[in-house]
């Protein structure tokens, strides 16, 4: 045991801990017993995996997890919402790591075979093109008086609802969709373009997207400096909602929309011709985006958050 004590001193643990580890993971070779670190590591991983994913053997919990994964929730979103849905039932809660293990390790991803969606995890972007295709500043007169510095200060801290960020997600054949996301609730609105992306068409689609919102929930829209919003003044006259523009090469100034567009690309990868996407398909994508619980909302959904705001406005009138 002299060697064991030396090991214990080196590791900063008790000698009995080392002794138990050696006894537990010895293997026989002919007539002698040897401690095998590889065998010990394998046994530890197997035990840890069995403990983690075993909880999902419960049919009720497994059904709740699979149902949410089929709604395109991430494992973290599933785990977070289960805590909200079953606050006093530990048996109906599970960590996101356990879900990852069941998806990708246990039985070669046994849980994945129960899903109706093709992917359970979203693939992040690998990078962004650094070069800008924006025209020179002198050719963007629509920016005057509508830069980010002119935007109301209340927009910045997200305390007041009704401030939106917008952009286009485009495809071949001059196709595309207009995307809007509300900064406080992360609620997304999607509108399909009718095969053209000129400014009059974009602002017309945008106006239809917000026409049913209470005025207090359509205060401002923040956009990049693309030409598709050159007619924003006519849009503001029609809707009462002013548009403000980010600084050049500054996508983080409308980062909520950038993130939402990344989520949308999970449904419609680059190269998707939006002229072939039906309005029903787009409405279902919007629904799925808005029922997802969000960590930044303490695992509440954008739909629940915006519904509360709309109901509050209705009660106040």
DRENVEXMI-403904 format. One record per residue (C-alpha): y, z, x; residue in three letters. Coordinates in steps of 0.05 Angstrom, whole numbers, plus 5000, padded with zeros to 4 digits. Each point is the difference from the previous one (the first is absolute). Layout:
# DRENVEXMI-403904
R   c2   c3   c1 rest
R    Y    Z    X  ALA
...
//
This chain:
# DRENVEXMI-403904
R   c2   c3   c1 rest
R 5000 5000 5000  UNK
R 5044 5002 5061  UNK
R 5017 4927 4991  UNK
R 5015 5012 4926  UNK
R 5051 5055 5017  UNK
R 5034 4954 5050  UNK
R 5005 4946 4946  UNK
R 5027 5052 4950  UNK
R 5054 5021 5050  UNK
R 5019 4927 5012  UNK
R 5005 4986 4925  UNK
R 5033 5065 4982  UNK
R 4946 5022 4950  UNK
R 4949 5056 4999  UNK
R 4934 4994 5037  UNK
R 4963 5011 4934  UNK
R 5033 4938 4970  UNK
R 4974 4958 5058  UNK
R 4932 5032 4994  UNK
R 4994 4984 4926  UNK
R 5022 4928 5011  UNK
R 4947 4990 5054  UNK
R 4945 5031 4958  UNK
R 5018 4960 4938  UNK
R 5000 4932 5034  UNK
R 4944 5000 5050  UNK
R 4949 4943 5002  UNK
R 4931 5002 5030  UNK
R 4982 4954 5056  UNK
R 4926 5008 5018  UNK
R 4993 5075 5011  UNK
R 5073 5017 5011  UNK
R 5060 5010 4954  UNK
R 5067 4969 5017  UNK
R 5068 5004 4967  UNK
R 5022 4930 4979  UNK
R 5075 4992 4987  UNK
R 4990 4933 4966  UNK
R 4950 5028 4951  UNK
R 5047 5059 4986  UNK
R 5058 4954 4986  UNK
R 4959 4957 4953  UNK
R 4974 5060 4961  UNK
R 5071 5027 4993  UNK
R 5027 4934 4974  UNK
R 4942 4993 4951  UNK
R 5010 5071 4974  UNK
R 5075 4990 4993  UNK
R 4992 4934 4963  UNK
R 4947 5028 4954  UNK
R 5045 5059 4982  UNK
R 5061 4957 4988  UNK
R 4971 4944 4958  UNK
R 4950 5044 4964  UNK
R 5054 5023 4952  UNK
R 5005 4930 4972  UNK
R 4928 5005 4977  UNK
R 5028 5036 4939  UNK
R 5000 4946 4945  UNK
R 5064 5025 4966  UNK
R 5041 5003 5064  UNK
R 4972 4934 5025  UNK
R 5018 4966 4934  UNK
R 5072 5025 5006  UNK
R 5005 4975 5072  UNK
R 4970 4932 4985  UNK
R 5045 4991 4939  UNK
R 5063 5011 5041  UNK
R 4977 4957 5057  UNK
R 4989 4944 4950  UNK
R 5073 5009 4979  UNK
R 5016 4985 5074  UNK
R 5019 5072 5018  UNK
R 4992 5016 5073  UNK
R 4952 5057 5019  UNK
R 5061 5044 5014  UNK
R 5029 4984 4932  UNK
R 4933 5015 4966  UNK
R 4995 5068 5035  UNK
R 5072 5017 4983  UNK
R 4995 4983 4926  UNK
R 4934 5036 4992  UNK
R 5035 5064 5022  UNK
R 5053 4988 4947  UNK
R 4949 4982 4946  UNK
R 4952 5057 5014  UNK
R 5042 5056 5031  UNK
R 4951 5056 4983  UNK
R 4935 4963 5012  UNK
R 4982 4997 5074  UNK
R 4936 4962 4984  UNK
R 5043 4942 4974  UNK
R 5042 4995 5063  UNK
R 4982 4964 5064  UNK
R 5037 4984 5065  UNK
R 5021 4929 5016  UNK
R 4959 5004 5064  UNK
R 4937 5011 4959  UNK
R 5016 4937 4960  UNK
R 5011 4960 5063  UNK
R 4933 5025 5027  UNK
R 4964 4980 4936  UNK
R 5033 4931 5000  UNK
R 4987 4982 5072  UNK
R 4947 5044 5031  UNK
R 4951 5028 4950  UNK
R 4944 4951 4988  UNK
R 5042 4943 5028  UNK
R 5054 5012 4950  UNK
R 4959 5020 4939  UNK
R 5060 5016 4958  UNK
R 5029 4930 5010  UNK
R 4942 4970 4962  UNK
R 5022 5037 4937  UNK
R 5070 4971 5000  UNK
R 5024 4941 4959  UNK
R 5057 4984 5048  UNK
R 4987 4961 5063  UNK
R 5037 5047 5046  UNK
R 5009 5076 4997  UNK
R 5050 5004 5056  UNK
R 5064 4962 5010  UNK
R 5007 4959 5064  UNK
R 5067 5012 5034  UNK
R 5041 4945 5030  UNK
R 4989 4985 5073  UNK
R 5072 4985 5015  UNK
R 5063 4966 4978  UNK
R 5035 4939 5027  UNK
R 5061 5023 5039  UNK
R 5041 4936 4990  UNK
R 5045 4995 4940  UNK
R 5008 4938 4956  UNK
R 5065 5024 4971  UNK
R 5058 4951 5002  UNK
R 5062 5017 5042  UNK
R 5045 5054 4972  UNK
R 5057 4952 4986  UNK
R 4956 4964 4948  UNK
R 4988 5062 4957  UNK
R 5064 5011 4961  UNK
R 4962 5036 4944  UNK
R 4994 5061 5045  UNK
R 5074 5016 4997  UNK
R 5013 5066 4964  UNK
R 4925 5010 4990  UNK
R 4976 5026 5066  UNK
R 4960 5063 5008  UNK
R 5063 5037 5021  UNK
R 5028 4986 4930  UNK
R 4939 5030 4965  UNK
R 5010 5068 4965  UNK
R 4981 5058 5046  UNK
R 4954 5029 4947  UNK
R 4949 4945 5014  UNK
R 4983 5027 5068  UNK
R 4966 5066 4984  UNK
R 4960 4974 4940  UNK
R 5023 5059 4957  UNK
R 5028 4955 4945  UNK
R 4951 4951 4966  UNK
R 5016 4928 4982  UNK
R 5012 4971 5070  UNK
R 4952 4943 5016  UNK
R 4980 4959 5061  UNK
R 4980 4928 4993  UNK
R 4972 4939 5036  UNK
R 4957 4938 4991  UNK
R 4927 4993 5017  UNK
R 4990 4926 5010  UNK
R 4943 4950 5003  UNK
R 4988 4925 5008  UNK
R 5026 4949 4951  UNK
R 5067 5035 4994  UNK
R 4964 5056 4963  UNK
R 5018 5073 5002  UNK
R 5010 5065 4963  UNK
R 5060 5046 4996  UNK
R 4984 5072 5019  UNK
R 5042 5061 4981  UNK
R 4984 5073 5017  UNK
R 5040 5060 4976  UNK
R 5018 5045 5059  UNK
R 4989 5068 4968  UNK
R 4935 4987 4961  UNK
R 4972 4942 5040  UNK
R 4989 4963 4934  UNK
R 4989 4925 5011  UNK
R 5019 4941 4957  UNK
R 4973 4930 5013  UNK
R 5025 4934 4973  UNK
R 4971 4931 5013  UNK
R 5045 4943 5019  UNK
R 4990 4933 4963  UNK
R 4986 4957 5061  UNK
R 5070 5004 5029  UNK
R 5038 5052 5041  UNK
R 5073 4979 4992  UNK
R 5050 5056 4988  UNK
R 5013 4985 4926  UNK
R 4925 5004 4985  UNK
R 4989 5063 5041  UNK
R 5058 5038 4968  UNK
R 4978 4977 4931  UNK
R 4930 5028 5011  UNK
R 5030 5063 5029  UNK
R 5044 5010 4939  UNK
R 4939 4994 4953  UNK
R 4963 5051 5043  UNK
R 5051 5054 4989  UNK
R 5027 4982 4931  UNK
R 4960 5055 4964  UNK
R 5019 5056 5048  UNK
R 5052 5051 4979  UNK
R 5066 4989 5036  UNK
R 4991 5066 5036  UNK
R 4936 4973 5030  UNK
R 5031 4934 5023  UNK
R 5058 5023 5044  UNK
R 4994 4957 5063  UNK
R 4954 4952 5036  UNK
R 4995 4995 5076  UNK
R 4978 4932 5029  UNK
R 4996 4965 5066  UNK
R 5049 4945 5018  UNK
R 4959 4942 4974  UNK
R 5033 4942 4964  UNK
R 4959 5013 4937  UNK
R 5051 5053 4980  UNK
R 5062 4958 5012  UNK
R 5012 5001 4925  UNK
R 4999 5076 4997  UNK
R 5070 5006 4970  UNK
R 4978 4962 4938  UNK
R 4939 5044 4996  UNK
R 5044 5063 5003  UNK
R 5046 4973 4945  UNK
R 4939 4987 4956  UNK
R 4963 5066 5013  UNK
R 5053 5049 5023  UNK
R 4957 5015 5062  UNK
R 5034 4986 5067  UNK
R 4962 4973 5060  UNK
R 5010 5024 5072  UNK
R 4975 4967 5064  UNK
R 4967 5030 5061  UNK
R 5024 4988 5071  UNK
R 4969 4941 5037  UNK
R 4931 5012 5029  UNK
R 4995 5069 4968  UNK
R 4939 5001 4953  UNK
R 4996 5076 5005  UNK
R 5063 5004 4958  UNK
R 4956 4980 4942  UNK
R 4936 5030 5027  UNK
R 4972 5020 4932  UNK
R 4999 4927 4979  UNK
R 4971 4979 5067  UNK
R 4943 5048 4990  UNK
R 4990 4977 4928  UNK
R 4997 4928 5022  UNK
R 4946 5020 5049  UNK
R 4960 5030 4943  UNK
R 5010 4937 4959  UNK
R 4972 4958 5057  UNK
R 4936 5040 4992  UNK
R 4994 4967 4932  UNK
R 5028 4932 5020  UNK
R 4988 4984 5074  UNK
R 5046 4953 5038  UNK
R 4987 4929 4978  UNK
R 4993 5019 4926  UNK
R 5030 4947 4954  UNK
R 5036 5042 4948  UNK
R 5005 4940 4955  UNK
R 4926 5012 4986  UNK
R 5008 5074 4986  UNK
R 5003 5015 4925  UNK
R 5050 5047 4968  UNK
R 4942 5044 4978  UNK
R 4975 5004 5072  UNK
R 5069 5020 5024  UNK
R 5008 5052 4945  UNK
R 4933 5031 5020  UNK
R 5022 5002 5073  UNK
R 5064 5035 4979  UNK
R 4960 5050 4959  UNK
R 4953 5016 5057  UNK
R 5058 5010 5048  UNK
R 5035 5048 4953  UNK
R 4941 5044 4981  UNK
R 4983 5016 5072  UNK
R 5016 5072 5019  UNK
R 5047 5002 5060  UNK
R 5000 5052 5054  UNK
R 5076 4997 5004  UNK
R 5001 5018 4925  UNK
R 4953 5059 5010  UNK
R 4944 4954 4975  UNK
R 5034 4984 4934  UNK
R 5003 4927 4979  UNK
R 5063 4957 4995  UNK
R 4981 4986 4928  UNK
R 5000 5074 4982  UNK
R 5066 5011 5037  UNK
R 5037 4942 4967  UNK
R 4972 5016 4931  UNK
R 5029 5070 5006  UNK
R 5068 4972 5019  UNK
R 5000 4951 4942  UNK
R 4979 5054 4951  UNK
R 5055 5044 5027  UNK
R 5052 4946 4990  UNK
R 4975 4989 4928  UNK
R 5005 5074 4984  UNK
R 5070 5004 5028  UNK
R 5025 4943 4955  UNK
//
